[in-house]
Amino acid sequence: MQYYGFSYFARELNDVTPEMKSLLPPTDSRFRPDQRLLENGHVDEAEKKKDEVEQQQRERRKMMEKKGEQHIPRFFRKMVDATGKETWFTNGTYWKVRKEPGFAQMDNPQLW
């Protein structure tokens, strides 16, 4: 089996089992269609799909800006670490939300 630039370990990290699929938010990067195409060796298709996903992101950002809205990450917050560098930290809500109400019960943006 070919892994198209990915190690077997990296491919396994991105595998989504049926049991896991129902627990993950639809915004999980493992659901990115361009990532799946690349992992399956469809490089040209993956590049086109990546461009589409990124264009959709730009359009969403522009629409939010027009409405005066700002994206607020659901599971992370930006903080200054011990070295004085801004970095992202978990806000501690992911596992709570996953358990109750569950991601399928939430309003999730359509990313791809």
N, C-alpha and C positions, 0 to 999 in steps of 0.2 A: 504494500500500500504506500502511495506517495503522500507526503505531507506538505508539499509546496512551500518550503521555506520555514515550516513550523516543526519543532521537535514533537515527538510523540507526546511528551509531557504537556507541552503547550496546547496541543490539540485536545487532550483530555481535559484540561482546565476549562476549555470553552464548550465542551459537550454539555448538553442540557438533556437530562433524563426526563421522561414523562412525569415522574413524581416531582421533580424539581420545577418543571415548567409552570405548574399551577401555583407554586410558592413565590415565584419571582415577579418583580414589577415588569410591565411591558417595556419600560424604559431601560432595562438591563442591557448592557452593550453586547451580551451574548446573542441577542436577537437581531443585531444589525444585519441587514441582508447583504451588505457589501463584505462584511467580515466572513459570512458563510460562503459567499461566492469565492472569495480569495482562498479560504481553507480548502475548498473543493477544486482548486486549480483553475478557476475561470477568471483569470487575471483581467482581461479586457472588460468583461462584464462587471467585475468588482470595481474597476476604476470608474466606469460610467455610473454605477449605482452610488458610489461614494460621492461623486459630484452632485448627484440628485439629492442625496441626504443633506449634504452641506448647503446646497441652495435652499432647501426647505428650512434649514436652521436660520439662514440669513433672512428669509422672508418672515419667519415667525418673530425674529428679533425686531425687524422693521415694524411689523404690525403692533407689537408690544410697545415700541417707542412712540408710535402714533397715538396709542391709547394712554400714554403716560404711565405704562406699567413697567415694572422691573422684575426680571427673573429672580426668584428666591429659591436657592437649592433646597430640596426637601430633606436631605439626609446629611448635609455638611454645612459647616460654617467656616468662614475665613478668620484666622487668628494669627497672631504673631507668636512664633515659637521662641524657644530659649535663646536662639542666636540673633533674634530680631528680624527674622525673615518671615514674610507673610506666607502662610501655607494653609491647606484645608484640613480640617479635623471633622470627624464624625460628630453629629449633634446628639447621638444616642437614641434616635427614634426608629431606625430601620427595623430592628428586631421586634419592637413593640407593634409597629404598624403591620409588619408581616403577619404577626399572630392575630391581631385584632385591629381593624376590621378585615385585614387582608387586602392585598393590592388590587384584586379584581373588584373590590367594593368601593374603590376610590376613583376620583376623577383624575385620569392620567392623560398627559398630552400625547398626541399622536406624533411620534418622532420618525417613524419609517413605515 
